[in-house]
Amino acid sequence: MKKIQVFLLMMFTSINIYSFGGGHDSLLFDGSVNYELPKNAECKIKLTFVEMGGIEVTKFTTEVLEVCGEISKEIKTEKVTMTKPGEIPLGSEIVTGPNGYAEMEIWDGSLLKIAPNSTIKITSDFCDNRNLIQKTTSKVWHKIQNLLGGGGYEVTTQGAVGGVRGTEFEVITENDKTIFKVYEGKVEVTPILNDETNKLVIKAYEKLIEDMQTGKITMEEYIEKTTKMTEIMEGSRKFPSVMVEAGKMVEVTYEVSEVKDIPADNDKWFEDPRFNR
């Protein structure tokens, strides 16, 4: 038995760590700026409400330099604090403070409410691809109007992508999981494989060894679960999407949990009276 465990552990630690390659997977600047005009000329994102010290907005710009016939690009960042309503540039990272609440409006009337201690990034090509990135640890409530004029809308976190098929939902990112709560319509949730989710798989594998050694699971269960985790790490296991309907929620680690009801005592921080100014 010990030989099997050693073999599996060596195999696990030698597997390459894969990164999610579908667009932006980090709140850090990725080295490119899209300066083309958006397809929707009316595309604007406005900060409509902010309190408790404002929000910190980091703007990313690229300066093109030509020296002795050679062209180079220099990435510059500028941090500003917004304490009153105003337009937010595309490609900006937005951070709320410990007691900060903020609300943003998209050009078609869709709303985003951001809880304290949250960080999101509006991608530079948001008007075309409509993908918002939410960092751990954050809470964001989304109210989408007409699916942004008939197009899609996605929220990417450290471990999942939520494709909107409805109107009202909440995304909560924590250290080791993402929670999707749907209040109206539907959200299609798909787990993604990256460095963070692979760390969770390794952590779960270590717990699996402990459970087997203490007799909490059988050898058959151990082998079955180990096979599944190895497939995930190798990238050969498919990640099926889960459709979450109104009144339901799921949790995503390196896989999606069973769909369950949103609890009756659910924290509806986004209904705080301060938003109804």
SERO-4910 file (N, C-alpha, C, O; in steps of 0.05 Angstrom, whole numbers):
BEGIN
 pado doro    nc1    nc2    nc3   cac1   cac2   cac3    cc1    cc2    cc3    oc1    oc2    oc3
  Met    A     17    -24      0      0      0      0     17     25      0     11     44    -14
  Lys    A     39     25     16     57     48     17     69     53    -10     73     77    -18
  Lys    A     76     32    -25     88     35    -51     68     49    -70     76     66    -86
  Ile    A     43     41    -68     22     54    -85     20     84    -79     19    100    -97
  Gln    A     20     90    -53     18    118    -45     41    135    -54     38    157    -64
  Val    A     66    124    -52     90    138    -60     89    143    -90     96    164   -100
  Phe    A     81    122   -105     79    124   -134     60    146   -143     66    162   -160
  Leu    A     36    146   -130     16    165   -137     24    194   -130     19    212   -145
  Leu    A     37    197   -107     46    223    -99     68    234   -118     67    257   -125
  Met    A     87    216   -126    107    224   -145     95    232   -172    104    251   -185
  Met    A     75    216   -180     62    222   -205     48    249   -204     49    265   -223
  Phe    A     36    254   -181     20    279   -177     38    303   -178     31    323   -191
  Thr    A     60    302   -164     78    326   -162     94    330   -188    105    352   -191
  Ser    A     94    310   -206    110    314   -230     93    323   -254    104    329   -275
  Ile    A     67    325   -250     49    333   -271     51    363   -276     53    379   -257
  Asn    A     52    372   -301     53    400   -307     29    415   -297      6    404   -298
  Ile    A     32    439   -288     10    456   -279      1    472   -303     16    486   -316
  Tyr    A    -25    468   -310    -36    481   -333    -49    508   -325    -58    511   -302
  Ser    A    -50    526   -343    -63    552   -339    -86    555   -358    -85    545   -380
  Phe    A   -106    568   -348   -130    574   -365   -122    593   -387   -111    614   -381
  Gly    A   -127    586   -412   -118    602   -434   -140    617   -448   -136    629   -469
  Gly    A   -164    618   -436   -186    632   -449   -188    661   -442   -205    668   -426
  Gly    A   -171    678   -453   -173    706   -448   -159    714   -423   -137    703   -417
  His    A   -170    732   -408   -157    743   -384   -162    724   -360   -185    716   -356
  Asp    A   -141    717   -345   -146    700   -322   -133    713   -297   -129    699   -277
  Ser    A   -126    738   -299   -113    751   -277   -121    780   -276   -127    792   -297
  Leu    A   -121    792   -253   -126    820   -250   -101    837   -256   -103    861   -258
  Leu    A    -78    824   -260    -54    838   -267    -54    844   -296    -65    829   -312
  Phe    A    -42    867   -304    -41    875   -332    -27    854   -348     -5    845   -340
  Asp    A    -38    847   -371    -27    825   -387     -9    833   -410     -2    817   -427
  Gly    A     -3    859   -411     16    868   -431      4    878   -457     19    884   -476
  Ser    A    -22    880   -459    -34    889   -484    -57    908   -477    -71    905   -458
  Val    A    -61    928   -494    -83    947   -492    -97    949   -518    -84    952   -539
  Asn    A   -123    947   -518   -139    949   -542   -148    978   -546   -164    988   -530
  Tyr    A   -138    991   -566   -145   1019   -570   -166   1023   -592   -174   1045   -598
  Glu    A   -175   1001   -604   -196   1003   -624   -222   1013   -611   -228   1006   -588
  Leu    A   -237   1028   -627   -263   1037   -617   -281   1013   -613   -282    995   -630
  Pro    A   -297   1012   -592   -315    990   -588   -337    989   -610   -343   1010   -622
  Lys    A   -347    965   -615   -368    962   -635   -392    978   -627   -406    989   -644
  Asn    A   -397    980   -601   -419    996   -592   -409   1024   -584   -396   1027   -563
  Ala    A   -414   1044   -601   -403   1070   -596   -414   1083   -571   -402   1102   -561
  Glu    A   -436   1073   -561   -448   1084   -536   -437   1071   -511   -445   1077   -489
  Cys    A   -418   1053   -515   -407   1037   -492   -394   1055   -472   -373   1068   -477
  Lys    A   -406   1057   -448   -395   1072   -426   -401   1057   -400   -422   1045   -397
  Ile    A   -383   1059   -382   -387   1048   -355   -384   1071   -335   -363   1084   -334
  Lys    A   -405   1075   -320   -405   1098   -302   -407   1089   -272   -422   1071   -266
  Leu    A   -392   1102   -256   -395   1099   -227   -419   1117   -218   -417   1141   -221
  Thr    A   -440   1104   -209   -464   1120   -202   -468   1124   -172   -483   1142   -164
  Phe    A   -454   1109   -156   -457   1111   -127   -431   1101   -114   -421   1080   -121
  Val    A   -422   1116    -94   -398   1108    -79   -399   1122    -52   -409   1144    -50
  Glu    A   -389   1108    -31   -388   1121     -5   -365   1110     12   -351   1091      3
  Met    A   -361   1120     35   -340   1112     54   -312   1113     42   -298   1093     40
  Gly    A   -304   1137     33   -277   1141     24   -273   1136     -6   -251   1140    -16
  Gly    A   -294   1128    -20   -291   1124    -49   -279   1097    -57   -276   1080    -40
  Ile    A   -273   1094    -82   -261   1070    -92   -234   1077   -105   -230   1099   -115
  Glu    A   -216   1058   -106   -190   1061   -119   -192   1050   -147   -199   1026   -151
  Val    A   -186   1066   -167   -187   1057   -195   -159   1059   -207   -146   1080   -206
  Thr    A   -149   1036   -217   -123   1036   -230   -127   1035   -260   -139   1017   -271
  Lys    A   -116   1056   -274   -118   1058   -303    -92   1048   -315    -70   1055   -306
  Phe    A    -94   1032   -336    -70   1022   -351    -69   1035   -378    -89   1035   -393
  Thr    A    -46   1046   -385    -43   1059   -411    -16   1049   -423      2   1042   -409
  Thr    A    -15   1050   -450     10   1043   -464     21   1067   -479      6   1079   -495
  Glu    A     46   1073   -475     59   1095   -489     78   1083   -510     96   1068   -503
  Val    A     74   1090   -535     91   1080   -557    115   1099   -561    111   1123   -565
  Leu    A    139   1089   -559    163   1105   -562    179   1096   -586    181   1072   -592
  Glu    A    191   1115   -600    208   1109   -623    235   1122   -619    238   1146   -618
  Val    A    255   1105   -616    283   1114   -611    301   1102   -631    303   1077   -633
  Cys    A    314   1119   -647    333   1109   -668    320   1089   -687    332   1070   -695
  Gly    A    295   1095   -693    281   1078   -712    269   1053   -700    255   1038   -714
  Glu    A    273   1048   -675    262   1024   -662    238   1033   -645    239   1052   -630
  Ile    A    216   1017   -647    191   1024   -633    189   1005   -608    192    981   -610
  Ser    A    183   1017   -586    179   1002   -561    154   1012   -547    145   1035   -553
  Lys    A    143    996   -530    119   1004   -515    125   1003   -485    139    985   -475
  Glu    A    115   1023   -471    119   1025   -442     91   1025   -429     74   1042   -435
  Ile    A     88   1007   -410     62   1005   -396     63   1023   -371     81   1021   -355
  Lys    A     43   1040   -369     41   1058   -347     15   1053   -331     -5   1048   -343
  Thr    A     17   1056   -305     -7   1054   -289    -12   1080   -273      7   1094   -266
  Glu    A    -37   1086   -269    -44   1110   -254    -67   1103   -235    -88   1094   -244
  Lys    A    -63   1107   -209    -83   1102   -190    -97   1128   -181    -84   1147   -174
  Val    A   -123   1127   -182   -138   1150   -173   -160   1141   -154   -169   1118   -155
  Thr    A   -169   1158   -137   -191   1153   -119   -216   1168   -128   -215   1193   -130
  Met    A   -237   1154   -134   -262   1166   -142   -281   1168   -118   -288   1147   -107
  Thr    A   -289   1192   -111   -306   1196    -88   -334   1206    -97   -351   1210    -80
  Lys    A   -338   1209   -123   -364   1217   -133   -369   1205   -160   -350   1195   -173
  Pro    A   -393   1204   -170   -400   1192   -195   -383   1202   -218   -374   1225   -219
  Gly    A   -377   1185   -238   -362   1192   -261   -357   1168   -279   -364   1145   -271
  Glu    A   -345   1172   -302   -340   1150   -321   -315   1134   -313   -295   1146   -305
  Ile    A   -317   1108   -316   -294   1091   -310   -282   1081   -336   -296   1068   -353
  Pro    A   -256   1085   -341   -244   1076   -367   -244   1046   -369   -241   1032   -349
  Leu    A   -246   1036   -394   -243   1008   -399   -215    999   -391   -196   1014   -393
  Gly    A   -213    974   -382   -187    963   -374   -179    970   -346   -157    964   -337
  Ser    A   -197    983   -331   -191    992   -303   -195    970   -283   -213    953   -286
  Glu    A   -179    970   -262   -183    953   -239   -196    970   -217   -187    992   -212
  Ile    A   -217    960   -204   -232    975   -185   -231    961   -158   -237    937   -156
  Val    A   -224    976   -137   -222    964   -110   -238    980    -90   -236   1005    -89
  Thr    A   -255    967    -75   -270    980    -53   -256    975    -27   -242    955    -23
  Gly    A   -259    994     -8   -246    993     18   -261    975     38   -281    963     30
  Pro    A   -252    974     62   -264    957     83   -293    964     88   -309    946     95
  Asn    A   -301    989     85   -329    997     89   -342   1008     64   -363   1021     66
  Gly    A   -329   1004     42   -338   1017     17   -359   1001      2   -357    976     -1
  Tyr    A   -379   1015     -8   -399   1004    -26   -398   1020    -52   -394   1044    -51
  Ala    A   -403   1007    -75   -403   1022   -100   -423   1009   -119   -429    986   -117
  Glu    A   -433   1026   -137   -452   1017   -157   -443   1028   -184   -436   1052   -186
  Met    A   -443   1011   -205   -435   1020   -231   -458   1013   -251   -472    994   -248
  Glu    A   -461   1030   -271   -481   1026   -291   -468   1023   -318   -451   1039   -326
  Ile    A   -477   1002   -333   -467    997   -360   -486   1012   -379   -508   1019   -372
  Trp    A   -476   1017   -403   -490   1035   -422   -520   1028   -427   -536   1046   -433
  Asp    A   -527   1002   -424   -555    995   -430   -573    995   -405   -596    987   -407
  Gly    A   -562   1005   -383   -578   1006   -358   -573    983   -339   -584    982   -317
  Ser    A   -556    964   -347   -548    942   -328   -533    953   -304   -518    973   -307
  Leu    A   -536    940   -281   -523    950   -257   -504    929   -245   -509    905   -246
  Leu    A   -483    940   -232   -465    923   -216   -463    936   -189   -458    960   -186
  Lys    A   -468    920   -168   -465    930   -141   -441    915   -128   -440    891   -129
  Ile    A   -422    930   -117   -397    919   -107   -396    922    -77   -400    944    -66
  Ala    A   -391    900    -63   -390    900    -34   -362    910    -24   -344    912    -40
  Pro    A   -359    916      2   -333    924     12   -312    902      8   -318    878      5
  Asn    A   -287    911      8   -264    892      5   -266    875    -20   -261    851    -19
  Ser    A   -274    887    -42   -276    873    -67   -259    885    -89   -253    909    -89
  Thr    A   -251    868   -108   -235    877   -130   -245    865   -156   -248    840   -158
  Ile    A   -250    881   -176   -258    872   -202   -242    886   -224   -230    907   -218
  Lys    A   -242    875   -247   -229    888   -270   -248    888   -294   -259    868   -301
  Ile    A   -251    912   -305   -266    915   -330   -246    912   -352   -229    928   -356
  Thr    A   -249    890   -368   -229    885   -388   -229    907   -409   -249    921   -413
  Ser    A   -206    910   -423   -203    932   -442   -221    928   -466   -228    947   -480
  Asp    A   -229    903   -472   -248    897   -494   -275    890   -484   -290    874   -497
  Phe    A   -283    901   -461   -309    894   -449   -333    899   -467   -352    884   -467
  Cys    A   -331    921   -483   -354    928   -500   -359    908   -521   -381    905   -531
  Asp    A   -338    893   -529   -341    873   -550   -345    845   -538   -362    830   -547
  Asn    A   -328    837   -518   -329    810   -507   -346    808   -482   -354    786   -474
  Arg    A   -351    830   -468   -368    831   -445   -359    810   -424   -375    794   -415
  Asn    A   -334    812   -416   -324    794   -396   -313    810   -373   -294    827   -377
  Leu    A   -323    806   -349   -314    820   -325   -299    800   -308   -307    777   -306
  Ile    A   -276    809   -297   -259    792   -281   -263    799   -251   -261    822   -244
  Gln    A   -268    779   -235   -272    783   -206   -251    769   -191   -247    744   -193
  Lys    A   -236    784   -174   -214    772   -159   -224    762   -132   -245    770   -122
  Thr    A   -209    743   -121   -214    735    -93   -203    756    -75   -180    765    -80
  Thr    A   -215    764    -54   -241    756    -43   -260    779    -49   -255    802    -41
  Ser    A   -283    774    -62   -301    795    -71   -330    786    -72   -336    762    -73
  Lys    A   -348    806    -71   -376    801    -75   -387    822    -94   -384    846    -91
  Val    A   -400    812   -116   -411    830   -136   -439    820   -144   -442    796   -149
  Trp    A   -458    838   -144   -485    832   -153   -489    844   -180   -481    867   -185
  His    A   -501    828   -198   -504    836   -226   -534    837   -233   -549    818   -227
  Lys    A   -543    858   -246   -570    860   -256   -567    867   -286   -562    890   -293
  Ile    A   -570    847   -303   -565    851   -332   -591    856   -347   -611    841   -344
  Gln    A   -591    878   -362   -615    885   -378   -612    874   -406   -594    881   -421
  Asn    A   -631    857   -414   -632    848   -442   -606    836   -452   -600    838   -475
  Leu    A   -591    824   -434   -566    811   -441   -548    830   -458   -537    821   -478
  Leu    A   -547    855   -449   -529    874   -462   -535    877   -491   -517    875   -508
  Gly    A   -560    881   -498   -567    885   -526   -566    860   -543   -563    861   -567
  Gly    A   -570    837   -530   -571    812   -545   -545    796   -544   -545    773   -553
  Gly    A   -524    808   -534   -498    793   -533   -496    777   -507   -515    775   -492
  Gly    A   -472    766   -503   -467    750   -479   -456    767   -457   -451    791   -461
  Tyr    A   -453    755   -434   -441    769   -411   -429    747   -394   -443    728   -386
  Glu    A   -403    750   -387   -390    730   -371   -375    742   -348   -365    765   -349
  Val    A   -374    727   -326   -358    734   -303   -337    713   -299   -343    689   -295
  Thr    A   -311    720   -300   -289    701   -297   -277    705   -269   -270    727   -262
  Thr    A   -275    683   -254   -262    684   -228   -237    666   -228   -229    657   -250
  Gln    A   -225    662   -205   -201    646   -204   -206    616   -210   -187    601   -215
  Gly    A   -231    608   -210   -236    579   -215   -260    573   -232   -266    549   -236
  Ala    A   -273    593   -243   -297    587   -259   -304    610   -278   -295    633   -275
  Val    A   -321    604   -297   -333    624   -315   -363    621   -313   -374    599   -316
  Gly    A   -377    643   -308   -406    643   -308   -417    658   -332   -413    682   -335
  Gly    A   -431    643   -350   -443    655   -373   -472    661   -368   -487    643   -361
  Val    A   -480    686   -371   -507    694   -362   -527    686   -383   -524    691   -407
  Arg    A   -549    673   -373   -572    667   -390   -597    680   -378   -619    672   -385
  Gly    A   -592    699   -360   -614    711   -347   -607    739   -338   -592    753   -352
  Thr    A   -618    748   -316   -615    776   -310   -602    782   -283   -584    799   -282
  Glu    A   -610    770   -261   -600    778   -235   -585    755   -221   -597    733   -217
  Phe    A   -560    760   -213   -545    739   -199   -523    752   -183   -516    776   -186
  Glu    A   -511    736   -165   -489    746   -148   -466    726   -150   -470    702   -151
  Val    A   -442    737   -150   -417    721   -151   -400    728   -127   -394    751   -122
  Ile    A   -394    707   -111   -377    710    -87   -352    694    -91   -353    670    -95
  Thr    A   -329    708    -90   -304    694    -92   -290    693    -65   -287    714    -52
  Glu    A   -282    669    -56   -268    665    -31   -241    653    -37   -234    648    -61
  Asn    A   -226    647    -17   -199    637    -21   -197    611    -37   -179    608    -53
  Asp    A   -216    594    -32   -215    567    -45   -239    560    -61   -242    537    -70
  Lys    A   -257    579    -66   -281    572    -81   -295    597    -92   -290    619    -83
  Thr    A   -312    592   -111   -330    613   -122   -359    604   -119   -365    581   -124
  Ile    A   -376    622   -110   -404    616   -106   -421    632   -126   -418    657   -127
  Phe    A   -438    619   -140   -457    633   -158   -485    629   -146   -495    607   -141
  Lys    A   -499    652   -141   -526    652   -132   -543    666   -153   -538    689   -160
  Val    A   -564    652   -163   -581    663   -184   -608    670   -173   -621    654   -160
  Tyr    A   -616    695   -177   -642    705   -167   -663    708   -189   -687    705   -184
  Glu    A   -654    713   -213   -672    714   -236   -657    702   -260   -633    706   -263
  Gly    A   -672    688   -278   -660    678   -302   -643    653   -296   -648    638   -278
  Lys    A   -621    650   -312   -603    627   -310   -574    636   -314   -569    656   -327
  Val    A   -556    621   -301   -527    625   -305   -514    598   -311   -518    580   -295
  Glu    A   -499    597   -333   -485    572   -339   -457    573   -327   -441    591   -335
  Val    A   -451    555   -309   -426    556   -294   -407    534   -304   -415    510   -306
  Thr    A   -382    541   -311   -362    522   -320   -337    525   -304   -325    547   -304
  Pro    A   -327    504   -291   -301    507   -277   -278    509   -297   -280    498   -319
  Ile    A   -257    522   -290   -233    525   -307   -209    514   -292   -208    514   -267
  Leu    A   -189    505   -307   -165    494   -295   -142    514   -297   -135    522   -319
  Asn    A   -131    521   -274   -108    539   -273    -92    533   -249    -96    513   -235
  Asp    A    -72    549   -243    -54    544   -221    -69    542   -194    -63    525   -178
  Glu    A    -88    560   -190   -103    560   -165   -120    535   -161   -120    523   -139
  Thr    A   -134    526   -182   -150    503   -179   -133    477   -176   -141    459   -162
  Asn    A   -110    477   -189    -92    454   -185    -82    452   -157    -78    429   -147
  Lys    A    -78    474   -144    -70    474   -115    -92    461    -98    -86    447    -79
  Leu    A   -117    467   -105   -139    455    -90   -140    425    -95   -147    410    -76
  Val    A   -134    416   -119   -134    387   -125   -112    373   -108   -117    352    -96
  Ile    A    -89    385   -107    -67    373    -91    -75    372    -61    -69    353    -47
  Lys    A    -87    394    -52    -96    395    -24   -117    373    -18   -116    359      2
  Ala    A   -135    369    -37   -156    348    -34   -143    320    -35   -152    302    -22
  Tyr    A   -122    317    -52   -108    291    -54    -95    284    -27    -96    262    -18
  Glu    A    -82    304    -15    -69    299     11    -90    291     32    -84    273     49
  Lys    A   -113    303     31   -135    296     50   -144    267     44   -152    253     62
  Leu    A   -144    260     18   -153    233     10   -134    212     22   -144    191     31
  Ile    A   -108    217     21    -89    198     33    -94    195     62    -94    173     73
  Glu    A    -99    218     76   -104    217    105   -130    201    111   -130    185    130
  Asp    A   -151    205     95   -176    190     99   -172    160     95   -184    144    109
  Met    A   -155    153     75   -151    124     71   -135    112     94   -141     90    103
  Gln    A   -115    126    103    -98    116    124   -113    113    151   -107     95    167
  Thr    A   -133    130    155   -149    129    180   -174    112    176   -190    109    195
  Gly    A   -177    100    153   -200     81    149   -226     95    143   -247     82    144
  Lys    A   -226    121    136   -251    135    130   -261    128    102   -285    130     97
  Ile    A   -244    119     84   -252    110     58   -238     84     52   -217     78     63
  Thr    A   -249     68     33   -237     43     25   -216     47      4   -214     69     -7
  Met    A   -201     26     -2   -181     28    -22   -194     32    -50   -183     47    -66
  Glu    A   -217     20    -54   -232     24    -79   -240     53    -83   -237     65   -105
  Glu    A   -250     66    -62   -258     94    -63   -233    111    -67   -234    131    -82
  Tyr    A   -211    104    -54   -186    119    -57   -177    119    -86   -169    140    -97
  Ile    A   -176     95    -98   -167     93   -126   -185    108   -145   -176    121   -163
  Glu    A   -211    106   -140   -231    119   -158   -227    149   -157   -226    162   -178
  Lys    A   -224    161   -133   -221    190   -130   -194    199   -140   -191    221   -151
  Thr    A   -173    182   -135   -147    189   -144   -145    190   -175   -132    208   -186
  Thr    A   -159    171   -188   -160    171   -217   -172    197   -228   -163    208   -247
  Lys    A   -194    205   -215   -208    229   -223   -190    254   -220   -188    270   -238
  Met    A   -176    256   -197   -158    278   -193   -135    279   -212   -126    300   -221
  Thr    A   -124    255   -218   -102    253   -237   -111    263   -265    -96    277   -278
  Glu    A   -135    256   -273   -145    265   -299   -148    295   -299   -143    308   -320
  Ile    A   -156    307   -277   -159    336   -275   -132    349   -279   -129    368   -294
  Met    A   -112    339   -264    -85    350   -265    -72    347   -293    -57    365   -302
  Glu    A    -78    325   -306    -67    320   -333    -81    336   -354    -71    340   -376
  Gly    A   -105    346   -348   -120    361   -367   -137    344   -385   -149    354   -404
  Ser    A   -139    318   -379   -155    300   -396   -184    298   -388   -200    287   -402
  Arg    A   -190    308   -364   -218    306   -354   -234    330   -364   -225    353   -361
  Lys    A   -257    325   -375   -274    346   -384   -288    360   -361   -294    348   -341
  Phe    A   -293    386   -365   -307    401   -345   -335    409   -355   -338    429   -369
  Pro    A   -355    393   -349   -382    399   -359   -393    424   -346   -388    430   -322
  Ser    A   -408    439   -361   -422    463   -350   -447    454   -335   -458    433   -339
  Val    A   -454    471   -316   -478    466   -300   -496    491   -302   -487    513   -298
  Met    A   -521    487   -309   -540    509   -312   -554    513   -285   -567    495   -274
  Val    A   -551    537   -275   -562    544   -249   -586    563   -253   -584    584   -265
  Glu    A   -609    554   -244   -634    569   -248   -640    587   -224   -626    586   -204
  Ala    A   -660    604   -227   -668    623   -206   -675    609   -180   -688    589   -180
  Gly    A   -665    620   -158   -669    609   -132   -649    587   -124   -651    576   -103
  Lys    A   -630    582   -142   -610    561   -137   -582    573   -136   -577    596   -143
  Met    A   -563    556   -126   -535    564   -124   -517    540   -127   -525    517   -123
  Val    A   -492    546   -133   -471    525   -134   -445    536   -124   -441    561   -123
  Glu    A   -427    518   -115   -401    526   -106   -381    512   -125   -384    489   -133
  Val    A   -360    526   -132   -340    516   -151   -312    516   -137   -303    537   -128
  Thr    A   -300    493   -136   -272    491   -127   -256    483   -152   -250    499   -170
  Tyr    A   -249    457   -154   -238    446   -179   -260    431   -194   -255    419   -215
  Glu    A   -284    431   -183   -307    420   -196   -332    434   -185   -330    449   -165
  Val    A   -354    430   -198   -379    444   -190   -395    426   -171   -398    402   -176
  Ser    A   -404    438   -149   -420    423   -130   -448    417   -141   -455    426   -163
  Glu    A   -463    402   -126   -491    398   -134   -506    424   -132   -500    441   -114
  Val    A   -526    428   -149   -542    452   -148   -561    450   -124   -574    429   -120
  Lys    A   -562    471   -108   -579    471    -84   -594    497    -82   -588    516    -96
  Asp    A   -614    498    -64   -630    522    -60   -613    543    -45   -597    537    -28
  Ile    A   -619    568    -52   -607    590    -37   -621    591    -10   -645    590     -9
  Pro    A   -606    591     12   -618    590     39   -636    613     45   -632    635     34
  Ala    A   -656    609     61   -676    629     68   -663    653     82   -672    676     79
  Asp    A   -641    648     97   -627    669    112   -604    681     96   -585    692    107
  Asn    A   -606    679     70   -585    689     52   -579    719     57   -598    735     60
  Asp    A   -554    726     58   -545    754     62   -550    770     37   -535    767     17
  Lys    A   -570    787     36   -576    804     13   -564    832     18   -579    852     20
  Trp    A   -538    834     20   -524    859     25   -531    879      3   -530    904      7
  Phe    A   -536    869    -22   -541    887    -45   -568    901    -43   -574    919    -59
  Glu    A   -585    894    -23   -610    908    -18   -607    929      4   -627    940     14
  Asp    A   -583    935     12   -578    955     32   -591    981     24   -588    990      1
  Pro    A   -605    995     42   -619   1020     35   -601   1042     23   -610   1059      9
  Arg    A   -575   1041     29   -557   1062     19   -556   1061    -12   -550   1082    -24
  Phe    A   -562   1038    -25   -563   1037    -54   -587   1052    -65   -587   1061    -88
  Asn    A   -609   1054    -49   -634   1067    -58   -633   1096    -50   -652   1106    -36
  Arg    A   -614   1110    -59   -611   1138    -51   -630   1156    -66   -630   1180    -62
***
